[in-house]
Amino acid sequence: LIRAQVFYDLDEYDSALEKLNKLIEDDSRFKNFARFQKVRILQEKNQMAEALEIFRDVEDDIEVNDQYIDVLMDFAYSVPEIKIQEHYTRKLLKINKWPQNDLIYRAYMFRNLALIQKQQNNIQQAVRTLERGITELQDTVNVNSLQSTLELIGMIGKEAPPLSAETWLNSRPAQIKDLKGKVILIDFWAPWCSPCRVVIPTLVDEYQKKKDKGLVILGYTRLYGTYRDDIQRVGKVEPKDEIRYIADFLKRYNMTYPVAIDHDKEGFETYFIQGIPTLIFIDKEGKIADFKIGSGNEHSIRDRIDELL
């Protein structure tokens, strides 16, 4: 087990699996723990179906600790089946003893359950879930993500507020009110955000395929005073240099749709954005139809666009 853990820490997953499989085949007293560690590796390798099959056999025999919580969270976020996401999200919320430093993850689970309920068109249940989380975590800083999600849910069906920015790339300044009759997708993002970079290829593909069918995609980011992305870490920069780095990033990722750069946080605050990426879907009447927080299940982006078109 120690050797397997060393290989795991070195990201040498195949070598770790070899050691774990030997323990499992030998039917040692460490068999269940070895199977649990195998689940962690399979999750890292994104082999979720196999990981889930093994975990279901051992989950009730594993001590509730940080590793156990991490595994449950991975299933709650990463499996494609929404019912399985809901099951493990609820299981996490039933855990009573969370380390103080991990309360932010409990807040994420309240939000995740609410977003699942929203996806199932159970808006009132989603609101109640968020309100329960806000009540439970009201004395901590972890409540902010729940409050912003509650505000976003309250915006569904309402006129999309104006979105302004000092700098626009790939386009002249665009006004949402002037785009009625089209489906608009606003992507709140940043180059330093790895989940944002996961979503971008889907947006690029959708824009190329559907811009002539009435789809408008607006990327919306802001100046941070520093710059980093997937290939460089520049550090502190002047606004003009940060804009130049963002423009280079757009070219590298083939982002030809309009991108707005706010010089402060006004646009993020207008749409109650706490985490990125956050995608805002606006229908042809200019009303907010839906939103999506985070990466994963990119097919749902395509499906929602098609429904609105």
C-alpha positions in Angstrom: 0.0 0.0 0.0 2.8 2.4 0.8 4.5 1.7 -2.6 1.1 2.2 -4.3 0.7 5.6 -2.5 4.2 6.6 -3.6 3.4 5.9 -7.2 0.1 7.7 -6.8 1.8 10.8 -5.5 4.2 10.7 -8.5 1.2 10.4 -10.9 2.5 7.0 -12.0 -1.0 5.5 -11.9 -0.3 2.3 -13.9 2.5 1.3 -11.5 0.2 2.1 -8.5 -2.6 0.0 -10.0 -0.2 -2.9 -10.5 0.5 -2.9 -6.7 -3.1 -2.5 -5.7 -4.3 -5.2 -8.0 -1.8 -7.6 -6.4 -3.3 -6.8 -3.0 -6.8 -7.3 -4.3 -6.0 -10.6 -6.0 -4.3 -12.0 -2.9 -7.5 -11.3 -0.9 -5.4 -9.6 1.8 -6.9 -7.9 4.8 -6.2 -4.6 3.0 -8.3 -5.7 0.1 -11.2 -3.1 0.5 -8.8 -0.3 1.2 -6.8 -1.3 -1.9 -10.0 -1.2 -3.9 -10.8 2.2 -2.5 -7.4 3.5 -3.6 -8.0 1.9 -7.0 -11.2 4.0 -7.2 -9.2 7.2 -6.6 -6.7 6.3 -9.4 -9.5 5.4 -11.9 -11.1 8.8 -11.1 -7.8 10.5 -11.9 -7.7 8.5 -15.2 -11.4 9.6 -15.8 -12.5 6.0 -15.9 -15.7 6.9 -14.0 -17.8 3.9 -14.9 -15.3 1.3 -13.6 -14.5 3.5 -10.5 -18.2 3.7 -9.6 -18.7 -0.1 -10.0 -15.9 -0.8 -7.6 -16.8 2.0 -5.1 -20.4 0.8 -4.8 -19.0 -2.5 -3.3 -16.8 -0.9 -0.7 -18.2 2.6 0.1 -20.0 1.5 3.3 -16.8 0.0 4.7 -14.5 3.0 4.1 -13.7 5.5 6.9 -15.2 9.0 6.3 -12.1 11.2 5.9 -10.7 13.7 3.4 -10.0 11.0 0.8 -13.5 9.6 1.1 -15.0 13.1 0.7 -12.8 13.8 -2.3 -14.0 10.6 -4.0 -17.7 11.4 -3.3 -17.2 14.9 -4.6 -15.7 13.6 -7.8 -18.7 11.4 -8.4 -21.1 14.2 -7.5 -19.5 16.5 -10.2 -18.1 14.2 -12.9 -20.4 11.3 -13.7 -22.7 12.0 -16.6 -25.8 10.5 -15.0 -27.7 13.2 -13.1 -29.3 10.8 -10.7 -25.9 9.5 -9.6 -24.7 13.1 -9.2 -27.7 13.7 -7.0 -27.1 10.6 -4.9 -23.5 11.4 -4.0 -24.3 15.1 -3.5 -27.0 14.1 -1.0 -24.7 11.6 0.6 -22.1 14.3 1.2 -24.6 16.6 2.7 -25.5 13.8 5.2 -22.0 13.9 6.6 -22.2 15.8 9.8 -18.5 16.2 10.8 -16.8 18.3 8.2 -13.4 19.8 9.0 -13.7 23.6 9.4 -11.3 24.1 6.4 -13.6 22.0 4.2 -16.8 23.9 4.9 -16.4 25.6 1.5 -16.9 22.1 -0.1 -20.1 21.7 1.9 -21.3 25.0 0.4 -20.4 23.6 -3.0 -22.6 20.6 -2.4 -25.6 22.7 -1.4 -25.1 24.6 -4.6 -24.5 21.4 -6.7 -27.8 19.9 -5.4 -29.6 23.1 -6.2 -28.2 23.2 -9.7 -29.2 19.6 -10.2 -32.7 20.4 -9.0 -32.8 23.4 -11.4 -31.8 21.1 -14.3 -34.7 18.9 -13.3 -37.0 22.0 -13.5 -37.5 21.9 -9.7 -36.9 25.6 -9.2 -38.6 25.9 -5.9 -36.7 22.9 -4.5 -33.5 24.5 -5.7 -34.4 27.7 -3.9 -35.2 25.8 -0.7 -31.9 23.9 -0.9 -29.9 27.2 -1.3 -31.8 28.8 1.6 -31.1 25.8 3.8 -27.4 26.1 3.0 -27.4 29.8 3.6 -29.0 29.3 7.0 -26.6 26.5 8.0 -23.4 28.4 6.8 -24.6 32.0 7.5 -21.8 32.7 9.9 -19.0 31.7 7.5 -17.5 33.2 4.3 -18.6 30.1 2.5 -22.2 31.4 2.1 -21.3 33.8 -0.8 -21.5 31.2 -3.5 -25.0 30.1 -2.3 -26.3 33.7 -2.2 -25.0 34.4 -5.7 -26.6 31.2 -7.1 -29.9 32.1 -5.4 -29.7 35.6 -7.1 -29.0 33.9 -10.4 -32.0 31.6 -10.1 -34.1 34.7 -9.3 -33.0 36.3 -12.6 -34.4 33.4 -14.7 -37.3 34.7 -16.8 -36.4 38.3 -16.3 -34.9 40.8 -18.8 -31.2 40.4 -19.1 -29.5 43.5 -17.6 -27.1 45.6 -19.7 -23.5 44.5 -19.9 -20.9 47.1 -20.6 -17.1 47.0 -20.8 -14.3 49.4 -21.6 -12.5 47.1 -24.1 -13.9 44.8 -26.8 -11.9 42.3 -28.9 -13.2 40.7 -32.1 -16.1 43.2 -32.2 -17.4 46.7 -31.7 -19.2 47.2 -28.3 -22.3 45.1 -28.2 -25.6 45.8 -26.3 -27.8 42.9 -25.3 -30.9 45.0 -26.0 -29.8 45.3 -29.6 -29.5 41.6 -30.0 -33.2 40.6 -29.5 -34.2 37.9 -31.9 -31.0 36.0 -31.3 -29.9 33.5 -28.7 -27.1 34.9 -26.6 -24.6 33.0 -24.5 -22.4 35.0 -22.2 -19.4 33.2 -20.9 -17.9 34.8 -17.7 -14.3 33.5 -17.8 -10.6 34.3 -17.3 -7.4 33.0 -19.0 -6.0 31.8 -15.6 -9.1 29.6 -15.0 -8.5 26.0 -16.1 -12.2 25.0 -16.0 -12.9 28.0 -18.2 -10.3 26.7 -20.7 -12.1 23.3 -20.7 -15.3 25.0 -21.8 -13.8 27.2 -24.5 -13.4 24.5 -27.3 -17.2 23.8 -27.0 -18.0 27.5 -27.3 -15.7 27.9 -30.3 -17.3 24.9 -32.0 -20.9 26.0 -31.3 -20.2 29.6 -32.5 -18.7 28.4 -35.8 -21.6 26.0 -36.4 -24.5 28.2 -35.3 -23.6 31.9 -35.6 -25.5 32.0 -38.9 -28.5 30.3 -37.2 -28.9 33.2 -34.7 -26.4 32.3 -32.0 -24.3 35.1 -30.4 -21.6 34.2 -28.0 -20.0 36.9 -25.8 -17.0 36.2 -23.8 -16.7 38.4 -20.7 -13.7 38.8 -18.6 -12.0 41.5 -16.5 -8.6 42.9 -15.7 -6.9 41.4 -12.6 -3.7 43.3 -12.6 -1.8 40.1 -13.1 -1.7 37.6 -16.0 -1.3 33.8 -16.2 -2.7 31.1 -18.4 -1.9 27.5 -19.4 1.5 28.3 -20.8 2.8 31.3 -19.0 2.8 33.0 -15.6 3.7 36.7 -16.2 2.8 38.2 -12.8 1.9 41.9 -12.4 1.1 43.7 -15.6 -0.2 47.1 -16.7 -3.7 47.2 -18.2 -2.6 47.6 -21.8 -0.2 44.6 -21.5 -2.9 42.4 -19.8 -5.2 43.2 -22.7 -2.5 42.3 -25.2 -2.0 38.9 -23.4 -5.7 38.3 -23.5 -5.8 39.1 -27.2 -3.0 36.6 -27.8 -4.9 34.0 -25.8 -7.9 34.4 -28.0 -5.9 33.8 -31.1 -4.3 30.7 -29.7 -7.7 29.2 -28.7 -9.3 30.3 -32.0 -11.9 32.4 -30.1 -13.3 34.6 -32.9 -16.5 35.5 -31.1 -16.7 38.9 -29.3 -14.9 39.2 -26.0 -15.5 42.1 -23.6 -12.9 43.1 -21.0 -14.2 45.0 -18.0 -11.7 47.2 -16.2 -13.3 46.6 -12.8 -15.9 44.1 -11.4 -19.2 45.9 -12.5 -20.3 43.3 -15.0 -19.5 40.4 -12.7 -21.5 42.0 -9.9 -24.4 42.8 -12.2 -24.8 39.1 -12.9 -23.9 38.0 -9.4 -20.9 36.0 -10.6 -18.9 34.4 -7.8 -17.3 31.5 -9.6 -16.1 31.0 -13.2 -16.9 29.8 -15.7 -20.5 30.9 -15.4 -22.6 30.7 -18.6 -25.7 32.8 -19.0 -28.3 31.8 -21.6 -30.5 34.5 -23.0 -33.5 33.7 -25.2 -34.6 35.5 -28.3 -36.8 37.9 -26.2 -33.8 39.1 -24.3 -34.8 37.2 -21.1 -32.5 35.0 -19.0 -33.4 31.5 -19.8 -30.8 29.5 -17.8 -27.3 29.5 -16.4 -24.5 27.0 -15.9 -21.8 27.2 -13.4 -18.5 25.3 -13.9 -17.2 23.0 -16.6 -18.2 19.4 -17.2 -21.1 17.9 -19.2 -20.4 20.2 -22.1 -23.1 18.4 -24.1 -25.6 20.2 -21.9 -24.4 23.5 -23.4 -25.1 22.3 -26.9 -28.5 21.0 -25.9 -29.5 24.2 -24.2 -28.4 26.3 -27.2 -30.4 24.0 -29.6 -33.5 24.3 -27.4 -33.4 28.1 -27.4 -32.7 28.3 -31.1 
